[in-house]
Amino acid sequence: MVLIGQGQGDQTDLYAGSAGGGEMFQLTFTREPERTPMLDPTGVQLAFLREDRRGEVWLVVMNLFNTAERETTVPSDAGPVER
C-alpha cells in the first residue's frame, strides 16, 4: 500500500509498506506536495500528482523497482485537479 505522509518542511511525500503491517519506506524526497497515489494492477508502477512552487500540477509515474520517474504536466483544460 502507498500512503501520504509528512515530508520535508510542511510538504507531503509518499511512503510504501505492506498492507499486513511492518516497516514503511519513503518513496519520494521532494519539496513539492504529492498526492493521489494509485498503484497499477501489477503493483509495479505508481501514479500520483505533484505540484510545483508555481502551482503547476504534474502527473508522475514511478517504477517501484528502481524509483525512476516519468513526468508530464496536467493540461490546464483537463478540468479541476483534486487537492
N, C-alpha and C positions, 0 to 999 in steps of 0.2 A: 504494500500500500504506500501511497505518497501523501504526505501531509505538508501543510504550510506552517512554518514556524518563524520565530524571531531570528533575524539575520543581523547584518552589520548595521549599527545605529538603530534607527527605527524602521528599517525596511524588512521585508519578508524574504525568506529563502525556502527552498523545497528540501524535504527530508524523506527518506525511504526506509521501510522496515517491513518485517514480516507481519501479516495480519494476526498471527498467533502470539505476537509479543516479542520481546527481546530488544536488542540494541537498534537505535535509529542511526542512519548515516546521512550526512549532509550532502546533497546533490549539487546545489548551486551556492556560489560565494560572490554575489554581486551587491552593488549598492543601489540597485533598482528593485522595486517591488515586483514580485512574481506571484501569480495566482492562477486559479482554474486548472490545476493539473489533471490530465486524463491519460491513463495508460492505454496502449493499444491492446487488442485481444491476446497477443502473444506475450505481452509483458516485456518486450524488448525495447520499445520506444515510448517516450513520454512527451506529450504535447502540453504546452502551457503558455500563458500570456506574460509578457514582461513589458513594463512601462519605463521609458527613459525619462530623463530630467525635463525634457521639453514637452512631455505629455504624449509622445508618440508611442503607440502600442505595437508590440512585435509578437507574432506567433513564433514560438520556438519549438523545435522538435529535437529531443535529446536521445541519443543512442545510450541505453543504460549499461551496455557492456564496456564502453570506453568514455562515456560522458561527452562525446563530441556533439556539438550543437549546429543546427541549421536554423537561420532566422529569415523571416520575411515580414515586412510591415503589413499591418491590417489596413486595407484601404479605407479612407475616410467615408466612402459611400456604402460601406458594409453594414451600416446601422450602428446602434449603440453597443459599446463593449461593456459587459457586466463588470462592475467594480466591486 
